[in-house]
Amino acid sequence: MIGRQSAISSTVSKREIADRILDLMIPMSVREVMETAKEVRTEFQEMIKVKNVKAVLLGSAQQHPIFTSWGWPRFQGGVLIKVELETAGSKICAIIDTGSQLNIARADIAALKIKRSVD
């Protein structure tokens, strides 16, 4: 399956760019390479790993929420995802930070809109 591409990205060989980056000459000592080889490899793997974004809906409702989402990149960290959903008759627009360890909802909005137990 091939995703959508811009006019510019369709003219650039991603493989060629990756090869050029990996072939760059960087002045460093063999000691630095030997002391950090495993950690650097792990860091590179984490940086290029494709991460799945999962939406989790808690609780059960007679009307199941219908939502659409799309993401846009942040300057640092993960991707922000906009999720529009409906729960207990209330429409909610949530922004989820995939790089975050904790998602927060204001207490007054949770009480007014979510109408479910929130920890």
Biopython code that builds the backbone (N, CA, C, O; Angstrom):
import numpy as np
from Bio.PDB.StructureBuilder import StructureBuilder

atoms = [
    (1, "MET", "N", (0.848, -1.175, 0.000)),
    (1, "MET", "CA", (0.000, 0.000, 0.000)),
    (1, "MET", "C", (0.894, 1.239, 0.000)),
    (1, "MET", "O", (1.782, 1.375, 0.842)),
    (2, "ILE", "N", (0.657, 2.120, -0.932)),
    (2, "ILE", "CA", (1.442, 3.345, -1.041)),
    (2, "ILE", "C", (0.584, 4.502, -0.568)),
    (2, "ILE", "O", (-0.538, 4.693, -1.037)),
    (3, "GLY", "N", (1.127, 5.280, 0.377)),
    (3, "GLY", "CA", (0.404, 6.432, 0.910)),
    (3, "GLY", "C", (0.508, 7.624, -0.016)),
    (3, "GLY", "O", (1.180, 7.567, -1.045)),
    (4, "ARG", "N", (-0.148, 8.688, 0.348)),
    (4, "ARG", "CA", (-0.102, 9.912, -0.441)),
    (4, "ARG", "C", (1.266, 10.555, -0.304)),
    (4, "ARG", "O", (1.911, 10.454, 0.740)),
    (5, "GLN", "N", (1.702, 11.218, -1.370)),
    (5, "GLN", "CA", (2.988, 11.898, -1.354)),
    (5, "GLN", "C", (2.834, 13.276, -1.963)),
    (5, "GLN", "O", (2.008, 13.488, -2.851)),
    (6, "SER", "N", (3.638, 14.213, -1.478)),
    (6, "SER", "CA", (3.675, 15.539, -2.085)),
    (6, "SER", "C", (4.541, 15.479, -3.333)),
    (6, "SER", "O", (5.259, 14.504, -3.558)),
    (7, "ALA", "N", (4.466, 16.535, -4.147)),
    (7, "ALA", "CA", (5.269, 16.592, -5.369)),
    (7, "ALA", "C", (6.758, 16.520, -5.050)),
    (7, "ALA", "O", (7.525, 15.896, -5.784)),
    (8, "ILE", "N", (7.165, 17.154, -3.959)),
    (8, "ILE", "CA", (8.585, 17.149, -3.588)),
    (8, "ILE", "C", (9.004, 15.777, -3.069)),
    (8, "ILE", "O", (10.035, 15.250, -3.486)),
    (9, "SER", "N", (8.220, 15.192, -2.167)),
    (9, "SER", "CA", (8.635, 13.916, -1.573)),
    (9, "SER", "C", (8.645, 12.789, -2.598)),
    (9, "SER", "O", (9.359, 11.803, -2.411)),
    (10, "SER", "N", (7.875, 12.907, -3.676)),
    (10, "SER", "CA", (7.883, 11.851, -4.689)),
    (10, "SER", "C", (9.144, 11.891, -5.543)),
    (10, "SER", "O", (9.453, 10.914, -6.226)),
    (11, "THR", "N", (9.881, 13.007, -5.519)),
    (11, "THR", "CA", (11.104, 13.117, -6.321)),
    (11, "THR", "C", (12.357, 12.780, -5.526)),
    (11, "THR", "O", (13.453, 12.767, -6.086)),
    (12, "VAL", "N", (12.219, 12.509, -4.243)),
    (12, "VAL", "CA", (13.370, 12.242, -3.379)),
    (12, "VAL", "C", (13.392, 10.760, -3.022)),
    (12, "VAL", "O", (12.379, 10.200, -2.600)),
    (13, "SER", "N", (14.539, 10.134, -3.192)),
    (13, "SER", "CA", (14.693, 8.734, -2.824)),
    (13, "SER", "C", (15.029, 8.651, -1.337)),
    (13, "SER", "O", (16.106, 9.065, -0.908)),
    (14, "LYS", "N", (14.100, 8.113, -0.564)),
    (14, "LYS", "CA", (14.316, 8.005, 0.878)),
    (14, "LYS", "C", (15.478, 7.061, 1.184)),
    (14, "LYS", "O", (16.240, 7.295, 2.122)),
    (15, "ARG", "N", (15.613, 6.019, 0.409)),
    (15, "ARG", "CA", (16.713, 5.067, 0.597)),
    (15, "ARG", "C", (18.060, 5.762, 0.358)),
    (15, "ARG", "O", (19.014, 5.566, 1.112)),
    (16, "GLU", "N", (18.120, 6.574, -0.700)),
    (16, "GLU", "CA", (19.360, 7.286, -1.016)),
    (16, "GLU", "C", (19.725, 8.273, 0.093)),
    (16, "GLU", "O", (20.894, 8.398, 0.457)),
    (17, "ILE", "N", (18.729, 8.969, 0.627)),
    (17, "ILE", "CA", (18.976, 9.911, 1.724)),
    (17, "ILE", "C", (19.489, 9.159, 2.947)),
    (17, "ILE", "O", (20.452, 9.591, 3.581)),
    (18, "ALA", "N", (18.850, 8.029, 3.285)),
    (18, "ALA", "CA", (19.290, 7.238, 4.441)),
    (18, "ALA", "C", (20.723, 6.755, 4.242)),
    (18, "ALA", "O", (21.531, 6.809, 5.169)),
    (19, "ASP", "N", (21.042, 6.281, 3.035)),
    (19, "ASP", "CA", (22.408, 5.828, 2.755)),
    (19, "ASP", "C", (23.410, 6.968, 2.880)),
    (19, "ASP", "O", (24.502, 6.779, 3.417)),
    (20, "ARG", "N", (23.048, 8.145, 2.392)),
    (20, "ARG", "CA", (23.957, 9.292, 2.481)),
    (20, "ARG", "C", (24.202, 9.686, 3.935)),
    (20, "ARG", "O", (25.328, 10.002, 4.319)),
    (21, "ILE", "N", (23.135, 9.664, 4.743)),
    (21, "ILE", "CA", (23.285, 10.007, 6.167)),
    (21, "ILE", "C", (24.190, 8.987, 6.854)),
    (21, "ILE", "O", (25.081, 9.359, 7.618)),
    (22, "LEU", "N", (23.963, 7.704, 6.583)),
    (22, "LEU", "CA", (24.766, 6.661, 7.226)),
    (22, "LEU", "C", (26.220, 6.680, 6.764)),
    (22, "LEU", "O", (27.099, 6.215, 7.489)),
    (23, "ASP", "N", (26.487, 7.210, 5.575)),
    (23, "ASP", "CA", (27.855, 7.273, 5.059)),
    (23, "ASP", "C", (28.584, 8.566, 5.417)),
    (23, "ASP", "O", (29.737, 8.746, 5.025)),
    (24, "LEU", "N", (27.931, 9.475, 6.156)),
    (24, "LEU", "CA", (28.583, 10.730, 6.535)),
    (24, "LEU", "C", (29.810, 10.457, 7.396)),
    (24, "LEU", "O", (29.788, 9.596, 8.276)),
    (25, "MET", "N", (30.863, 11.189, 7.137)),
    (25, "MET", "CA", (32.080, 11.074, 7.929)),
    (25, "MET", "C", (31.955, 12.001, 9.136)),
    (25, "MET", "O", (31.774, 13.210, 8.989)),
    (26, "ILE", "N", (32.052, 11.422, 10.322)),
    (26, "ILE", "CA", (31.940, 12.194, 11.554)),
    (26, "ILE", "C", (33.209, 11.942, 12.361)),
    (26, "ILE", "O", (33.509, 10.800, 12.709)),
    (27, "PRO", "N", (33.960, 13.012, 12.661)),
    (27, "PRO", "CA", (35.198, 12.797, 13.418)),
    (27, "PRO", "C", (34.900, 12.405, 14.870)),
    (27, "PRO", "O", (34.310, 13.171, 15.632)),
    (28, "MET", "N", (35.322, 11.204, 15.223)),
    (28, "MET", "CA", (35.213, 10.738, 16.609)),
    (28, "MET", "C", (36.218, 9.622, 16.808)),
    (28, "MET", "O", (36.693, 9.006, 15.854)),
    (29, "SER", "N", (36.524, 9.383, 18.053)),
    (29, "SER", "CA", (37.524, 8.356, 18.351)),
    (29, "SER", "C", (36.878, 6.969, 18.370)),
    (29, "SER", "O", (35.670, 6.832, 18.558)),
    (30, "VAL", "N", (37.705, 5.957, 18.172)),
    (30, "VAL", "CA", (37.229, 4.577, 18.263)),
    (30, "VAL", "C", (36.720, 4.310, 19.676)),
    (30, "VAL", "O", (35.764, 3.558, 19.863)),
    (31, "ARG", "N", (37.365, 4.931, 20.679)),
    (31, "ARG", "CA", (36.936, 4.777, 22.075)),
    (31, "ARG", "C", (35.472, 5.205, 22.242)),
    (31, "ARG", "O", (34.682, 4.506, 22.877)),
    (32, "GLU", "N", (35.121, 6.361, 21.664)),
    (32, "GLU", "CA", (33.738, 6.845, 21.766)),
    (32, "GLU", "C", (32.765, 5.847, 21.142)),
    (32, "GLU", "O", (31.703, 5.572, 21.700)),
    (33, "VAL", "N", (33.129, 5.316, 20.003)),
    (33, "VAL", "CA", (32.266, 4.347, 19.325)),
    (33, "VAL", "C", (32.116, 3.091, 20.171)),
    (33, "VAL", "O", (31.003, 2.600, 20.357)),
    (34, "MET", "N", (33.222, 2.565, 20.683)),
    (34, "MET", "CA", (33.190, 1.333, 21.471)),
    (34, "MET", "C", (32.410, 1.506, 22.774)),
    (34, "MET", "O", (31.692, 0.598, 23.192)),
    (35, "GLU", "N", (32.548, 2.663, 23.413)),
    (35, "GLU", "CA", (31.887, 2.881, 24.700)),
    (35, "GLU", "C", (30.389, 3.118, 24.555)),
    (35, "GLU", "O", (29.638, 2.877, 25.500)),
    (36, "THR", "N", (29.944, 3.580, 23.407)),
    (36, "THR", "CA", (28.527, 3.925, 23.258)),
    (36, "THR", "C", (27.805, 3.128, 22.184)),
    (36, "THR", "O", (26.646, 3.418, 21.886)),
    (37, "ALA", "N", (28.450, 2.141, 21.597)),
    (37, "ALA", "CA", (27.875, 1.436, 20.449)),
    (37, "ALA", "C", (26.466, 0.906, 20.726)),
    (37, "ALA", "O", (25.553, 1.147, 19.936)),
    (38, "LYS", "N", (26.280, 0.194, 21.827)),
    (38, "LYS", "CA", (24.973, -0.400, 22.112)),
    (38, "LYS", "C", (23.929, 0.680, 22.373)),
    (38, "LYS", "O", (22.816, 0.607, 21.852)),
    (39, "GLU", "N", (24.281, 1.679, 23.177)),
    (39, "GLU", "CA", (23.340, 2.740, 23.507)),
    (39, "GLU", "C", (22.966, 3.563, 22.278)),
    (39, "GLU", "O", (21.804, 3.926, 22.093)),
    (40, "VAL", "N", (23.955, 3.852, 21.443)),
    (40, "VAL", "CA", (23.685, 4.629, 20.230)),
    (40, "VAL", "C", (22.787, 3.833, 19.292)),
    (40, "VAL", "O", (21.853, 4.384, 18.710)),
    (41, "ARG", "N", (23.065, 2.545, 19.144)),
    (41, "ARG", "CA", (22.228, 1.698, 18.292)),
    (41, "ARG", "C", (20.790, 1.673, 18.809)),
    (41, "ARG", "O", (19.841, 1.792, 18.033)),
    (42, "THR", "N", (20.638, 1.516, 20.116)),
    (42, "THR", "CA", (19.304, 1.509, 20.713)),
    (42, "THR", "C", (18.599, 2.839, 20.486)),
    (42, "THR", "O", (17.409, 2.872, 20.174)),
    (43, "GLU", "N", (19.330, 3.927, 20.642)),
    (43, "GLU", "CA", (18.749, 5.256, 20.430)),
    (43, "GLU", "C", (18.290, 5.425, 18.984)),
    (43, "GLU", "O", (17.196, 5.934, 18.740)),
    (44, "PHE", "N", (19.116, 5.003, 18.023)),
    (44, "PHE", "CA", (18.719, 5.073, 16.615)),
    (44, "PHE", "C", (17.470, 4.232, 16.355)),
    (44, "PHE", "O", (16.568, 4.659, 15.635)),
    (45, "GLN", "N", (17.422, 3.044, 16.939)),
    (45, "GLN", "CA", (16.261, 2.176, 16.738)),
    (45, "GLN", "C", (14.991, 2.828, 17.273)),
    (45, "GLN", "O", (13.943, 2.766, 16.631)),
    (46, "GLU", "N", (15.081, 3.450, 18.440)),
    (46, "GLU", "CA", (13.920, 4.124, 19.014)),
    (46, "GLU", "C", (13.482, 5.314, 18.166)),
    (46, "GLU", "O", (12.289, 5.581, 18.023)),
    (47, "MET", "N", (14.455, 6.024, 17.607)),
    (47, "MET", "CA", (14.142, 7.205, 16.809)),
    (47, "MET", "C", (13.425, 6.840, 15.514)),
    (47, "MET", "O", (12.557, 7.588, 15.063)),
    (48, "ILE", "N", (13.771, 5.702, 14.906)),
    (48, "ILE", "CA", (13.182, 5.367, 13.612)),
    (48, "ILE", "C", (12.036, 4.363, 13.709)),
    (48, "ILE", "O", (11.404, 4.054, 12.699)),
    (49, "LYS", "N", (11.764, 3.858, 14.889)),
    (49, "LYS", "CA", (10.704, 2.871, 15.064)),
    (49, "LYS", "C", (9.341, 3.503, 14.769)),
    (49, "LYS", "O", (9.035, 4.597, 15.244)),
    (50, "VAL", "N", (8.538, 2.803, 13.985)),
    (50, "VAL", "CA", (7.182, 3.261, 13.701)),
    (50, "VAL", "C", (6.333, 2.920, 14.909)),
    (50, "VAL", "O", (6.297, 1.773, 15.354)),
    (51, "LYS", "N", (5.655, 3.916, 15.430)),
    (51, "LYS", "CA", (4.856, 3.702, 16.627)),
    (51, "LYS", "C", (3.378, 3.751, 16.269)),
    (51, "LYS", "O", (2.934, 4.627, 15.526)),
    (52, "ASN", "N", (2.633, 2.810, 16.802)),
    (52, "ASN", "CA", (1.188, 2.783, 16.587)),
    (52, "ASN", "C", (0.510, 3.680, 17.598)),
    (52, "ASN", "O", (0.869, 3.691, 18.775)),
    (53, "VAL", "N", (-0.457, 4.420, 17.139)),
    (53, "VAL", "CA", (-1.251, 5.253, 18.021)),
    (53, "VAL", "C", (-2.567, 4.534, 18.237)),
    (53, "VAL", "O", (-3.266, 4.205, 17.279)),
    (54, "LYS", "N", (-2.902, 4.291, 19.483)),
    (54, "LYS", "CA", (-4.115, 3.547, 19.790)),
    (54, "LYS", "C", (-5.090, 4.449, 20.533)),
    (54, "LYS", "O", (-4.701, 5.183, 21.441)),
    (55, "ALA", "N", (-6.341, 4.389, 20.147)),
    (55, "ALA", "CA", (-7.390, 5.111, 20.856)),
    (55, "ALA", "C", (-8.066, 4.123, 21.790)),
    (55, "ALA", "O", (-8.425, 3.022, 21.372)),
    (56, "VAL", "N", (-8.240, 4.494, 23.026)),
    (56, "VAL", "CA", (-8.864, 3.622, 24.004)),
    (56, "VAL", "C", (-10.108, 4.319, 24.526)),
    (56, "VAL", "O", (-10.035, 5.433, 25.044)),
    (57, "LEU", "N", (-11.236, 3.667, 24.388)),
    (57, "LEU", "CA", (-12.488, 4.203, 24.905)),
    (57, "LEU", "C", (-12.861, 3.380, 26.129)),
    (57, "LEU", "O", (-13.008, 2.161, 26.041)),
    (58, "LEU", "N", (-13.011, 4.038, 27.260)),
    (58, "LEU", "CA", (-13.307, 3.348, 28.504)),
    (58, "LEU", "C", (-14.799, 3.364, 28.774)),
    (58, "LEU", "O", (-15.501, 4.301, 28.395)),
    (59, "GLY", "N", (-15.273, 2.328, 29.426)),
    (59, "GLY", "CA", (-16.678, 2.263, 29.777)),
    (59, "GLY", "C", (-17.511, 1.759, 28.614)),
    (59, "GLY", "O", (-17.020, 1.602, 27.496)),
    (60, "SER", "N", (-18.771, 1.511, 28.896)),
    (60, "SER", "CA", (-19.670, 1.082, 27.827)),
    (60, "SER", "C", (-20.856, 2.022, 27.806)),
    (60, "SER", "O", (-21.272, 2.542, 28.841)),
    (61, "ALA", "N", (-21.384, 2.230, 26.648)),
    (61, "ALA", "CA", (-22.524, 3.123, 26.482)),
    (61, "ALA", "C", (-23.475, 2.492, 25.486)),
    (61, "ALA", "O", (-23.075, 1.679, 24.653)),
    (62, "GLN", "N", (-24.745, 2.876, 25.581)),
    (62, "GLN", "CA", (-25.709, 2.371, 24.613)),
    (62, "GLN", "C", (-25.403, 2.935, 23.233)),
    (62, "GLN", "O", (-25.505, 2.230, 22.230)),
    (63, "GLN", "N", (-25.026, 4.212, 23.187)),
    (63, "GLN", "CA", (-24.611, 4.819, 21.934)),
    (63, "GLN", "C", (-23.091, 4.829, 21.918)),
    (63, "GLN", "O", (-22.459, 5.523, 22.714)),
    (64, "HIS", "N", (-22.516, 4.070, 21.024)),
    (64, "HIS", "CA", (-21.064, 4.036, 20.953)),
    (64, "HIS", "C", (-20.551, 5.304, 20.297)),
    (64, "HIS", "O", (-21.103, 5.747, 19.289)),
    (65, "PRO", "N", (-19.503, 5.893, 20.854)),
    (65, "PRO", "CA", (-18.965, 7.125, 20.283)),
    (65, "PRO", "C", (-18.432, 6.905, 18.869)),
    (65, "PRO", "O", (-17.815, 5.881, 18.574)),
    (66, "ILE", "N", (-18.678, 7.871, 18.015)),
    (66, "ILE", "CA", (-18.106, 7.869, 16.677)),
    (66, "ILE", "C", (-17.108, 9.002, 16.659)),
    (66, "ILE", "O", (-17.435, 10.125, 17.041)),
    (67, "PHE", "N", (-15.896, 8.721, 16.222)),
    (67, "PHE", "CA", (-14.915, 9.786, 16.221)),
    (67, "PHE", "C", (-14.044, 9.725, 14.975)),
    (67, "PHE", "O", (-13.858, 8.675, 14.360)),
    (68, "THR", "N", (-13.528, 10.877, 14.638)),
    (68, "THR", "CA", (-12.546, 10.973, 13.561)),
    (68, "THR", "C", (-11.315, 11.612, 14.162)),
    (68, "THR", "O", (-11.407, 12.368, 15.130)),
    (69, "SER", "N", (-10.181, 11.314, 13.598)),
    (69, "SER", "CA", (-8.968, 11.908, 14.151)),
    (69, "SER", "C", (-7.966, 12.181, 13.050)),
    (69, "SER", "O", (-7.992, 11.560, 11.986)),
    (70, "TRP", "N", (-7.100, 13.107, 13.326)),
    (70, "TRP", "CA", (-5.959, 13.374, 12.459)),
    (70, "TRP", "C", (-4.869, 13.950, 13.324)),
    (70, "TRP", "O", (-5.148, 14.569, 14.351)),
    (71, "GLY", "N", (-3.651, 13.756, 12.927)),
    (71, "GLY", "CA", (-2.533, 14.201, 13.756)),
    (71, "GLY", "C", (-1.721, 15.269, 13.059)),
    (71, "GLY", "O", (-1.737, 15.382, 11.833)),
    (72, "TRP", "N", (-1.021, 16.037, 13.839)),
    (72, "TRP", "CA", (-0.076, 17.001, 13.290)),
    (72, "TRP", "C", (1.143, 16.982, 14.189)),
    (72, "TRP", "O", (1.018, 16.778, 15.396)),
    (73, "PRO", "N", (2.338, 17.193, 13.613)),
    (73, "PRO", "CA", (3.556, 17.046, 14.412)),
    (73, "PRO", "C", (3.746, 18.175, 15.410)),
    (73, "PRO", "O", (3.326, 19.308, 15.173)),
    (74, "ARG", "N", (4.375, 17.857, 16.512)),
    (74, "ARG", "CA", (4.760, 18.849, 17.508)),
    (74, "ARG", "C", (6.213, 19.204, 17.271)),
    (74, "ARG", "O", (6.923, 18.514, 16.540)),
    (75, "PHE", "N", (6.648, 20.288, 17.898)),
    (75, "PHE", "CA", (8.048, 20.665, 17.777)),
    (75, "PHE", "C", (8.934, 19.710, 18.565)),
    (75, "PHE", "O", (10.063, 19.440, 18.157)),
    (76, "GLN", "N", (8.443, 19.198, 19.683)),
    (76, "GLN", "CA", (9.198, 18.243, 20.488)),
    (76, "GLN", "C", (8.242, 17.147, 20.917)),
    (76, "GLN", "O", (7.050, 17.398, 21.092)),
    (77, "GLY", "N", (8.742, 15.953, 21.087)),
    (77, "GLY", "CA", (7.930, 14.872, 21.621)),
    (77, "GLY", "C", (7.085, 14.182, 20.569)),
    (77, "GLY", "O", (7.503, 14.041, 19.419)),
    (78, "GLY", "N", (5.878, 13.748, 20.969)),
    (78, "GLY", "CA", (5.031, 12.944, 20.103)),
    (78, "GLY", "C", (4.163, 13.760, 19.175)),
    (78, "GLY", "O", (4.435, 14.931, 18.906)),
    (79, "VAL", "N", (3.126, 13.131, 18.695)),
    (79, "VAL", "CA", (2.187, 13.745, 17.769)),
    (79, "VAL", "C", (0.930, 14.103, 18.542)),
    (79, "VAL", "O", (0.501, 13.365, 19.428)),
    (80, "LEU", "N", (0.343, 15.242, 18.199)),
    (80, "LEU", "CA", (-0.934, 15.611, 18.797)),
    (80, "LEU", "C", (-2.041, 15.063, 17.910)),
    (80, "LEU", "O", (-1.978, 15.184, 16.686)),
    (81, "ILE", "N", (-3.044, 14.465, 18.516)),
    (81, "ILE", "CA", (-4.160, 13.895, 17.768)),
    (81, "ILE", "C", (-5.435, 14.576, 18.228)),
    (81, "ILE", "O", (-5.710, 14.662, 19.424)),
    (82, "LYS", "N", (-6.205, 15.056, 17.274)),
    (82, "LYS", "CA", (-7.499, 15.665, 17.574)),
    (82, "LYS", "C", (-8.557, 14.579, 17.433)),
    (82, "LYS", "O", (-8.658, 13.935, 16.389)),
    (83, "VAL", "N", (-9.343, 14.378, 18.483)),
    (83, "VAL", "CA", (-10.385, 13.359, 18.480)),
    (83, "VAL", "C", (-11.706, 14.033, 18.809)),
    (83, "VAL", "O", (-11.848, 14.677, 19.848)),
    (84, "GLU", "N", (-12.660, 13.878, 17.922)),
    (84, "GLU", "CA", (-14.002, 14.394, 18.173)),
    (84, "GLU", "C", (-14.889, 13.199, 18.481)),
    (84, "GLU", "O", (-14.980, 12.267, 17.682)),
    (85, "LEU", "N", (-15.544, 13.223, 19.640)),
    (85, "LEU", "CA", (-16.380, 12.097, 20.019)),
    (85, "LEU", "C", (-17.634, 12.581, 20.714)),
    (85, "LEU", "O", (-17.761, 13.750, 21.080)),
    (86, "GLU", "N", (-18.543, 11.665, 20.883)),
    (86, "GLU", "CA", (-19.781, 11.976, 21.584)),
    (86, "GLU", "C", (-19.976, 10.923, 22.661)),
    (86, "GLU", "O", (-19.860, 9.725, 22.399)),
    (87, "THR", "N", (-20.271, 11.370, 23.866)),
    (87, "THR", "CA", (-20.518, 10.452, 24.964)),
    (87, "THR", "C", (-21.664, 10.996, 25.807)),
    (87, "THR", "O", (-21.679, 12.173, 26.166)),
    (88, "ALA", "N", (-22.598, 10.153, 26.111)),
    (88, "ALA", "CA", (-23.775, 10.523, 26.908)),
    (88, "ALA", "C", (-24.459, 11.775, 26.350)),
    (88, "ALA", "O", (-24.946, 12.611, 27.110)),
    (89, "GLY", "N", (-24.493, 11.899, 25.024)),
    (89, "GLY", "CA", (-25.160, 13.030, 24.396)),
    (89, "GLY", "C", (-24.350, 14.306, 24.324)),
    (89, "GLY", "O", (-24.827, 15.297, 23.769)),
    (90, "SER", "N", (-23.150, 14.319, 24.861)),
    (90, "SER", "CA", (-22.300, 15.511, 24.827)),
    (90, "SER", "C", (-21.190, 15.321, 23.803)),
    (90, "SER", "O", (-20.546, 14.273, 23.759)),
    (91, "LYS", "N", (-20.971, 16.347, 22.975)),
    (91, "LYS", "CA", (-19.878, 16.300, 22.007)),
    (91, "LYS", "C", (-18.621, 16.868, 22.660)),
    (91, "LYS", "O", (-18.666, 17.896, 23.337)),
    (92, "ILE", "N", (-17.507, 16.184, 22.448)),
    (92, "ILE", "CA", (-16.236, 16.580, 23.048)),
    (92, "ILE", "C", (-15.166, 16.575, 21.963)),
    (92, "ILE", "O", (-15.100, 15.656, 21.147)),
    (93, "CYS", "N", (-14.341, 17.596, 21.963)),
    (93, "CYS", "CA", (-13.167, 17.636, 21.089)),
    (93, "CYS", "C", (-11.952, 17.526, 22.010)),
    (93, "CYS", "O", (-11.696, 18.418, 22.819)),
    (94, "ALA", "N", (-11.213, 16.435, 21.882)),
    (94, "ALA", "CA", (-10.049, 16.207, 22.739)),
    (94, "ALA", "C", (-8.775, 16.292, 21.914)),
    (94, "ALA", "O", (-8.764, 15.930, 20.738)),
    (95, "ILE", "N", (-7.710, 16.769, 22.529)),
    (95, "ILE", "CA", (-6.397, 16.773, 21.899)),
    (95, "ILE", "C", (-5.508, 15.867, 22.737)),
    (95, "ILE", "O", (-5.304, 16.109, 23.926)),
    (96, "ILE", "N", (-4.987, 14.832, 22.114)),
    (96, "ILE", "CA", (-4.192, 13.828, 22.810)),
    (96, "ILE", "C", (-2.741, 13.961, 22.380)),
    (96, "ILE", "O", (-2.441, 14.033, 21.188)),
    (97, "ASP", "N", (-1.850, 13.993, 23.349)),
    (97, "ASP", "CA", (-0.411, 14.093, 23.097)),
    (97, "ASP", "C", (0.169, 12.689, 23.187)),
    (97, "ASP", "O", (0.251, 12.127, 24.279)),
    (98, "THR", "N", (0.576, 12.109, 22.052)),
    (98, "THR", "CA", (1.083, 10.738, 22.057)),
    (98, "THR", "C", (2.416, 10.606, 22.778)),
    (98, "THR", "O", (2.808, 9.499, 23.148)),
    (99, "GLY", "N", (3.119, 11.715, 22.982)),
    (99, "GLY", "CA", (4.384, 11.669, 23.699)),
    (99, "GLY", "C", (4.204, 11.822, 25.194)),
    (99, "GLY", "O", (5.175, 11.757, 25.949)),
    (100, "SER", "N", (2.975, 12.026, 25.628)),
    (100, "SER", "CA", (2.695, 12.276, 27.036)),
    (100, "SER", "C", (2.512, 10.969, 27.794)),
    (100, "SER", "O", (2.077, 9.968, 27.224)),
    (101, "GLN", "N", (2.840, 10.980, 29.061)),
    (101, "GLN", "CA", (2.628, 9.816, 29.911)),
    (101, "GLN", "C", (1.286, 9.913, 30.635)),
    (101, "GLN", "O", (0.836, 8.947, 31.252)),
    (102, "LEU", "N", (0.653, 11.078, 30.558)),
    (102, "LEU", "CA", (-0.575, 11.310, 31.301)),
    (102, "LEU", "C", (-1.465, 12.252, 30.508)),
    (102, "LEU", "O", (-0.998, 13.288, 30.036)),
    (103, "ASN", "N", (-2.728, 11.915, 30.356)),
    (103, "ASN", "CA", (-3.679, 12.801, 29.704)),
    (103, "ASN", "C", (-4.558, 13.418, 30.781)),
    (103, "ASN", "O", (-5.001, 12.733, 31.703)),
    (104, "ILE", "N", (-4.805, 14.709, 30.657)),
    (104, "ILE", "CA", (-5.501, 15.457, 31.697)),
    (104, "ILE", "C", (-6.754, 16.094, 31.124)),
    (104, "ILE", "O", (-6.740, 16.631, 30.017)),
    (105, "ALA", "N", (-7.832, 16.030, 31.884)),
    (105, "ALA", "CA", (-9.060, 16.748, 31.543)),
    (105, "ALA", "C", (-9.383, 17.659, 32.719)),
    (105, "ALA", "O", (-9.285, 17.251, 33.877)),
    (106, "ARG", "N", (-9.768, 18.896, 32.415)),
    (106, "ARG", "CA", (-10.154, 19.807, 33.496)),
    (106, "ARG", "C", (-11.375, 19.238, 34.209)),
    (106, "ARG", "O", (-12.272, 18.691, 33.567)),
    (107, "ALA", "N", (-11.412, 19.364, 35.524)),
    (107, "ALA", "CA", (-12.482, 18.779, 36.329)),
    (107, "ALA", "C", (-13.852, 19.299, 35.919)),
    (107, "ALA", "O", (-14.805, 18.524, 35.844)),
    (108, "ASP", "N", (-13.970, 20.614, 35.647)),
    (108, "ASP", "CA", (-15.277, 21.160, 35.287)),
    (108, "ASP", "C", (-15.752, 20.642, 33.929)),
    (108, "ASP", "O", (-16.946, 20.410, 33.739)),
    (109, "ILE", "N", (-14.827, 20.459, 32.986)),
    (109, "ILE", "CA", (-15.209, 19.911, 31.681)),
    (109, "ILE", "C", (-15.578, 18.437, 31.818)),
    (109, "ILE", "O", (-16.545, 17.977, 31.210)),
    (110, "ALA", "N", (-14.809, 17.699, 32.614)),
    (110, "ALA", "CA", (-15.114, 16.282, 32.826)),
    (110, "ALA", "C", (-16.501, 16.115, 33.433)),
    (110, "ALA", "O", (-17.270, 15.258, 32.996)),
    (111, "ALA", "N", (-16.827, 16.927, 34.437)),
    (111, "ALA", "CA", (-18.131, 16.825, 35.092)),
    (111, "ALA", "C", (-19.262, 17.237, 34.153)),
    (111, "ALA", "O", (-20.324, 16.614, 34.149)),
    (112, "LEU", "N", (-19.040, 18.281, 33.361)),
    (112, "LEU", "CA", (-20.080, 18.816, 32.487)),
    (112, "LEU", "C", (-20.260, 18.004, 31.211)),
    (112, "LEU", "O", (-21.388, 17.778, 30.774)),
    (113, "LYS", "N", (-19.165, 17.565, 30.613)),
    (113, "LYS", "CA", (-19.236, 16.945, 29.288)),
    (113, "LYS", "C", (-19.082, 15.426, 29.291)),
    (113, "LYS", "O", (-19.847, 14.727, 28.626)),
    (114, "ILE", "N", (-18.105, 14.911, 30.027)),
    (114, "ILE", "CA", (-17.823, 13.476, 29.955)),
    (114, "ILE", "C", (-18.891, 12.670, 30.681)),
    (114, "ILE", "O", (-19.321, 11.626, 30.191)),
    (115, "LYS", "N", (-19.316, 13.137, 31.826)),
    (115, "LYS", "CA", (-20.388, 12.522, 32.610)),
    (115, "LYS", "C", (-20.130, 11.045, 32.906)),
    (115, "LYS", "O", (-21.048, 10.225, 32.898)),
    (116, "ARG", "N", (-18.888, 10.730, 33.163)),
    (116, "ARG", "CA", (-18.492, 9.381, 33.560)),
    (116, "ARG", "C", (-17.452, 9.522, 34.666)),
    (116, "ARG", "O", (-16.869, 10.591, 34.847)),
    (117, "SER", "N", (-17.228, 8.452, 35.395)),
    (117, "SER", "CA", (-16.229, 8.541, 36.453)),
    (117, "SER", "C", (-14.854, 8.738, 35.833)),
    (117, "SER", "O", (-14.459, 8.016, 34.917)),
    (118, "VAL", "N", (-14.134, 9.723, 36.346)),
    (118, "VAL", "CA", (-12.805, 10.048, 35.852)),
    (118, "VAL", "C", (-11.861, 10.012, 37.029)),
    (118, "VAL", "O", (-12.134, 10.604, 38.073)),
    (119, "ASP", "N", (-10.753, 9.320, 36.863)),
    (119, "ASP", "CA", (-9.783, 9.194, 37.939)),
    (119, "ASP", "C", (-8.816, 10.346, 37.889)),
    (119, "ASP", "O", (-7.910, 10.428, 38.718)),
]
sb = StructureBuilder()
sb.init_structure("model")
sb.init_model(0)
sb.init_chain("A")
sb.init_seg("    ")
for serial, (resi, resn, name, xyz) in enumerate(atoms, 1):
    if name == "N":
        sb.init_residue(resn, " ", resi, " ")
    sb.init_atom(name, np.array(xyz, "f"), 0.0, 1.0, " ", f" {name:<3s}", serial, name[0])
structure = sb.get_structure()
